[in-house]
């Protein structure tokens, strides 16, 4: 299963019932409903990156992965 890393292009942005920051927030694809995914994907103020399931969660203390992520927007 894939994960999405969703980050705001400004300091803080709200969409689909969530608050997003520049640091980004990780979700497993199944955690979001279709309407939430659509609202997030269509929002120009959010950057969505598709990650493989084995990449570490977005944790400032965690080491970054050497694998490139696929940029969606």
N, C-alpha and C positions, 0 to 999 in steps of 0.2 A: 504494500500500500504506500502511496506517495504522501508526502507532507507538503504543505504550502507555507512559505514564509511571507507574511504580509507586513509591509512597512509603509508608514506615512511619509509623504514628501515634505511635510511640514512638521513642526514639533509634536503636534497631537491632532488626530483626526478621528471622528466617530462615523461608523458605517455598519449597518447590519447588526446592531446591538453590541458592538465591540468598540473599544478605544484602541487606536493604533498609534505607535510612536515611530520615530526614525529608526530605532533599534530593531524594530520588527517583532512579530509575534508568530509562533509556529502553530499550525493546526494539522491534524491528520485529516485527509480529505473527507472522511465520513463524519467528522464533527460538525460540519456545516451543512445547512439545508440548501436545496437548489436555489431558492430565492436569495439566501445570504451569499452564496457563491456568485450569482449573477450580479447582485448589487456591488460586491467587492470587485469583481472582474471589470465591470463597466465604469468604475470610479477612477477618474484620471488623477486624483490626489493620492492614490495608493499604488504601490509597486508590489507585484505578486511574483514570487519566484517558486518554481516547482523543485522540490528536493526529493532525493531518493529516501526511502524509509530508514535506511541505516545511517543517515547523516545525523550528527548530534543535534539536540535541541538548541535553539538560540539562547544561549546562556553566556553572559559576558565573561564568566570565569572559565568557560570551556575552550579548548583548542579548536581552531578552525579546521575544517575538512580540506584535504587537498583536491577533492573531486570538484569539478566545476558544476555549478547549478545552472539549470535552464531558466533563463529570464523570460517571463511571460509578458510583462509590460514594463 
